[in-house]
């Protein structure tokens, strides 16, 4: 039970980033940049095939021209969208979302999901749907169903999947459905059955107190189970290779005492005092578990490994053919991530001492660190949009050879490379020194000088040039 809770926590930690996105959301090419900046409020950058603009923290946009990929945010994480010529995705507070995909033969297919309003459209009227939950509506081809309809849910609902159709009144209390191989009936709490010929048979009387059934009938060794809730439950295989028993089982908490074994996979499991003590091992699947909650925990499955000391300190590692990583979290103060992407031969290193310091060396060779990083978990996009608003010091070493240094929320910014130097002081000074020219502006053109190889130009009162 505990390892499932750990996975849910980790899902929350990484919900704002992807392990290896196909598309970036910032300029990453090794080509020289055309860069402009005004304080922390605005920055724009153009590289060969890439363009980015940020009106911080309100709006940002990034475009990669080779694939016509676009990424936009509005007060991220309030809203974001990304798209190509063949698909589009958008999200509002990760709560309302929409997807669109283009098919050469059918055109655009659109779906929008929200807690109340749902709608979508396709090439034909049959593929279009609308719903105002819980009053009336339906969906097509979503959440695993070909069709799902409702009227004053949970008063009435119906759904279809392949040849299976089902209807429900006062879901989940009364339900019936079936197909050529399936036969389902539920009149809770009195009686229920779920039958799939050749696969499983599940029954209950006075649910949840009495439940029994047979499962995995299409496997080499079927299983049967019995539950007399909450006092006793058991599960065993037809030939006796697997057995499991649990005593006084409660949802979320697990069993007061439970044990089980599987002779074929050499698996053993033992739980005592619900989730307080857990032990398990399986030599065939490289599975190990030892937990004394909340003080210590170790969990390993295949190439993934997790350890924790108290609910606040976690250490995770992955050792696969594609990814090797080591990650440490002392929630919420310390975050460390070291990853090697074997397939691409790249590395990524990330450190955060919240809320004081962040260091990130990404897989494209860009290094960024700054003092004051107030977002409590790792999210490169949130940090890119918001950190300059309150950063005391920022430093960047980019893959194109350029370096950038800023102080006091970018009241002073210096950019330089082997051949160039640029200085930005908002409202006061813009200085640029490149092989082509040297320029200086005071108050954005109240007075300025520009000198190239052929001439020197003096600017006065913004529009007068001499």
N, C-alpha and C positions, 0 to 999 in steps of 0.2 A: 504493500500500500504506500509506504513512504517514498519508494523510488518513483512512483507515479506523481506524487506531489512535487518531488524534486524536478521532474521533467516539465511540469507546469510552470514552476518558477523560472527555469531556464528558458522556456519559450517566451515568457514575458521579457526576460533580459535581452533577447535577441530579436524581438518583434520588429525593431526599427532598422535592421540591417540584413543583408543577404550574405551568404558565405562567399559566393563568387558570382556577382551579377554579370550578365552578358554585356550590359551597357553601363558606362559610367554616368555620373550626374555632375561632373565637373571636368574642366580641361585636363587631360593627362598626356597628350601627345608630346614628343620631344622637340617640337618646333618652337621658335621664338614667339613671344607673346606681345600683343598690342594691348596695353593695360591702362585703365583709367580708374581713378578713385576719388571720392569725396568723403572724407572722414570715415566713420564706420557705416554711414547711411547708404553709400552707393559704391559699387565696383562693377567694371565690365572688363572682359578679357576675350581676346580673339587669338586663336591659333589656327594653323592650317587645318581646315575641316572641322573646327570647333568654335563655338561662341557661347559666352555666359554673361548674364546680367543679374545683379542682385540689388534690389531696393530694400535694404535690410531694416527691419525683419519682415517687411510686408509681402514682398513678392520676389521670386527668382525664376529664371528660365535658363535652360541649357539646351543647346542644339548640336547634334553630331551629323554632319551633312552626308557622309558616305551612305548611311542607312536611313537618313532622314528621321533620326530618333530625337524626340523632344521630351524634356523633363521640366515640369513647372511646379512651383509651390506657392501657396498663399498662407502666410502666418504658420508655416509648418511647425507642428504636425496637424494643424487644423485642416488643410487641404493639400493634396498633391495629385498630379496626373503625369502619366508617361504614355508615349505613343510612337508608333511607326506608321508606315503606309498600310500595314496589314493588321494592326491591333491597337487598342486603346484601353487604358486602365485608369480609373480615378477613385479617390477616396476622400470622404469628409469625416474627420475625426476617427478614422478607421471604423466607423459606425454605419455610414451610408456609403455604398460603393457601387461602381458601375464598370462593366466590361463590354468591349466591342471587338469583334473579329471579322475579318474580311475573307470571304470564300470566292474563289474565281468563278464558280458556277452559280452561286446564290447571292452574292453581294454581301452587304454588312448585316451582321447579327448583333443585336444590342440587348443588354440585360442590366437592370438597375435594382439593387436590393437595399432596403432600409427597414427599420423596425416596424413601420406602418405601411408605407407605400412601396409596392413592387411592380415593375413593369419591364417589358422587353418586346422586341420586335424582330422579325426575320423577313424572308422573302415573301412568304405567304401568310394569309390571315391565321392559318392553323399554328404557325410558329410565334404569333404575337400573343401577349397575355398582359393582364393588369390585375392588381389586387390592392385593396385597402383593408389591411389586417386590423382587427379580426372580423370585420363585417362581411366582406364579400370579395372573392377573387380567386386567382390561381396562378400557377407557375408551370412552365414547360421546360423539361430537360435540366432541372436544377436539383441540388442536394440528393442526387442519386435516383430521382424519379423521372419517368417520362412525362408525367402529368400529376399535378397536385391541386385540388380545389377545396374551397372552404366557404361556408355560409355561417355567420355568427359563431366562429370558432370559439370554444370547442363543441358547440351544439351539433354541427355537422361538418364532416370532411370526407374526402375521397382521394385516392391516389392510384397510380398505375406504374408498373415497372415490367417491361417486356410483356409477357402474357398474363401477368399477375394484376388483378384489380382488387381493391379493398375499399370499404366504407366504414365510417365510424359515427356514432352518436354519443355526445358527451365524452369525447376522447380524453383519457385512454380507457374509460370504463367499459364501453360497448363497442365492439369492432367485429367485422366479419369480412372474409376475403378468400380468394383462391384462384387456382389455375388448374391445368391438367395434372400437375404434380404437387400442388400446394393446397392445403386446407386449413384455414385459420378461423378461430372463433374465440371471442373474449367477452365474458359477462362478469366483470369484476364486482365484488371479490369472490363470487360463487364458483366460477369455472372458467378455464381458458385452455386452449390447445393451439399449438403451432406445429404443423406437420408438413414436411417436405419429403416426399417419397424417395427412399434410398439415401437420405442425408441425415434427417433428424426428426425426432418426435418429442415435443415438450408439453407438459400438462401441469395444471395447478388446480387445487380445490381450496376455497377459503384463502385465496392469495392475501398476503405472502406466506402464510403459515405452512402450507403443504405444497411442495413442488417436486416433480420427478420427470425423468425423461431419458431418452437415448440420443446420443449425438455421434457425429463422425461415422455414420453408417457406411459411407462410401470410402472410408480409409481402411488400412490394413487391420487395425484393431479398434473397433467401436468402443464408446464409453457409455456408461449409465451413471445417473446421479440421483440423489435424494436429498431434500431439504425439509427439516421440521423446524421452521424458524421460530425463535432465534437460537434454539438450544443445540441443534445438531445438523450437520450436513456432511455428505460423503460423495465421493466420485471414484469410480473404478473402471478399469478396462476389461474387456470381455475375457482375456486370457490371464488376467491377474498381474500383468507387467507394471501397471500403474495403479496406485491407490492414494487417496487424499481424504483426510477427515478434519473437520473443524467443529469446535464447541463454542457456543454462545457467540455467534457472528452478528455484528452490527454494521450497517452501512457507514462508510467513511472510516470507521475505526478498525475494521477487520475482526479477527477472532481472539477470544480470550486465550485459546490454545488451539493450534492447528499444526498438522504435519502431513507430509506427502513424499512419495518417491516414484521414480520411473526407471525400471530396470534397463530399458532399451537405451536411454540416453544417460544413464547413471546420474540422474538428477535427484537431489534431496532438498527439502524445504522444511523449515521449522519456524513458527511464530509463537511468541509467548507474551502475554499481557498486551494483546492487540498489536499495535505497531511499535511497542517499546523495544522488543528484542526480535530481530529477524535474521535468519541464517539460510543460505541456499547455495548450491553448487551444481554444476552440470559440466562434465568434462567434454562431452561431444560439442556443445555450443559455446565453450569457454565462458561459462556463466559463474559468477561468484557474487555473494551478497553477505555482508555482516554489518548489522546496524544495532547500536545501543542508543536509541533516540532519547533526548536530543543531543547527546554528547559526541557521538562518533558514528560515522557511516562509511561503508565502502561498497561500491556496486560496479561490477564489470560485466559487459556483454559484448562478445566478439572483440572488436577493436576499439570500443569506447569504455572509458573508466571514469568513475566519479568518486570523490571522497569529500566528506564534510566533517568539520569540528564545530559543534553548535549550529544552529540554523543560519549563522551569519557567514561562516567561512566555507567556501567551496573550492575544490580543485578538480578540473576536468582535463582529460587527455584523450586524444584520438591518434591512432597509428594505423592508417590504411594506405593503400597503394596510391590514392589521390591526394590525401590530406594528412599531415602530421601536425598536431597542435598541442599546446599546453596552456591552460587558462586558469587563473586564480582570482577569486573574488572574496573580499572581506566587505560584505554589504553594510552600508553603501559607500565606504570610504576608499577602498582600494580595488582596482581592476587591472589585471594584467593578462594580455593575450599575445601568444607567440604562435604563428602559423606558418607552415611551409606547404605551398601548393606544388606538389611533386610533379604533376602533369605539365605545369607551366614553368617550373624551376624558379618560382618567386617566393619571397618571404614577406610577412606582415608582422609588425610589432606594435603593440599598443599598451600604454600605461596611463592610469589616471589615479591621482591622489585627490579625491573629491573633498571640497570644491576648489582646491588650490591650483592643481597643475595637471596638464594633459600632454602626452607625447604620443605621436602616431607616425609610424613609418609604413606607408602602404605598399601593396604589392607592385605598384607601378614605379617605385623608387622615390616618391615624394615624402619629405619629412616635414612635420608640423608639430610645434609645441607652443604652449601658451600658459601663462599664469592667470588663474581664475577661469574655471570651467564649471558652471553652476548646474548643468544638467546631470543628474545623479547616475546615469547609466551610459554605456557606450552607444552612441549613434552619430556617425560621422556627418550625416546630413543636418541633424539638429545642431551639432557643434559648429558646422560651417556657417549656418545661418545666424546663430545666436551668440556664439562666443565673442566675436569682435565687439558686441555691444557693451561688454563689461571687462574685456581682457586688459590687464595691466601691461603685459609684454606678449608679443606674438613673434614667432620666427618660422619661416618657411624656406626649405631647400627643395627646389622643384626638379623634376626629371629633365627639363629643358636647360638646366644649368643656371637658372635664375635663383636669386636669394632675396627674401623680403624680411624686413624687421620693422615692427611697429611698437609704439609706446602709448599708454594712457588712452585706450579706446581709439587708437589710430589718430591721435592728435599729431603724431609724427610718424611718417612711414618712409622707409628707405628701401629702394629696390636696386639691385645691382647684379651684373654678370661680368664676364671677362672683359667685355668691351663697352658696357653701358652703366650709367648711374642715374637714378631718378629719385627725387625727394618731393614728398607731398606733405604740406602743412595746411590744413583746411583754412580757408578765408585769407591766408597770408601768402604762401609761397608755393610755386610749382617750378621745380628745377629739373632739367633733363640734359644729359650729356651722352651723346651717341657718336659713332664715327662719322655720321652724316652732318650733325649739327649740334650746337649748344644753345639751349633756350632757358629763359628765366622770366617768370611772371609774378607780379605782386598784385594781390587782390583780383586775381583772375583777369588781368588785363588793364587795370588802372595804370600800371607801368610795366613794361616788359622789354626784353631784348632777345633777339634770335640771331645767331651767327652761324652761317654755313661756309662752305669753301669759297663761295663766290661773293657774298655780301653780308652786311650786318643790318638788321631791321630793328627799329625802335618803335614800340607800341605805347600810345598815350591815350588815356580816357577810353579804353576798351576798343574803340573802332578806328582811331587815328594811327596809321602806320607810316613811319618815315624811313 
